[in-house]
């Protein structure tokens, strides 16, 4: 992370649950482990680490449709 300028963000279970419910309500059915990227992004924006003009990529990799 030193070379990329990245950082780690801890997402609480409550925050993950909030984002899970919010996104499921909009038809996005990722697992809680994937929605943590949205919670982390929101926090980094609120802290000013990510500015409104910055480009970001959020990757949600797991969903409920595996094995269907």
N, C-alpha and C positions, 0 to 999 in steps of 0.2 A: 504494500500500500504506500510505502514511502515514495517510490518513483512515480506512481500514478497520481499522487495527491489525494487519494481516497481516504475514507474513514469508515469506521464501524459504527452502527447505530443499533442500540438495544430497543426492541419493540416489546412492550408489555403484552401479556395475554389479553388484557382488557382492550387495548388498542387494536390488536389483531382481530378480536371478536367484533369490535365496532366496524372495522373496515370490511370484514367478511359479510356482516349483515347489510351494510351499505351497498356493497357491490352485488350481492345476491339479489337485492331489491331492484337492481338495474339490469338483471339478467346475466351477470357474469358469475360463473360458478367455479371459481378457483378454490383450492384448499386454503386453509388458514395460513399455512407456511408460505404460500405465494403472495397473499395479500399484504404481508408485512412490508413489501417494497413500497406500497402506497402510503402506509403509515410512516415509514422512514422518510419518504419524500416530503410528506406534509410537514413533518417535524423539521427537516433541514431547511425547507422554505420559510417556516416560521422563525427559525433561528437566524436566517439570513445567509446560511451557508450556500444555499442555491438561490440565485436571484430569479426574478420573474422572466428576465430576458435570456436566461441560460437554457440550453438544450439539454434534455435528459432522456435517458432510455430506462424504462422499467420493464423487467422481465418476470412474467408470471409463468411458471413452468409446470405446475401441477393442477389437475382438475379432477372433477368427480366422474368423468366418463371413461376412465381407464378400465379395460376389460369388458366393455360392452360390445 
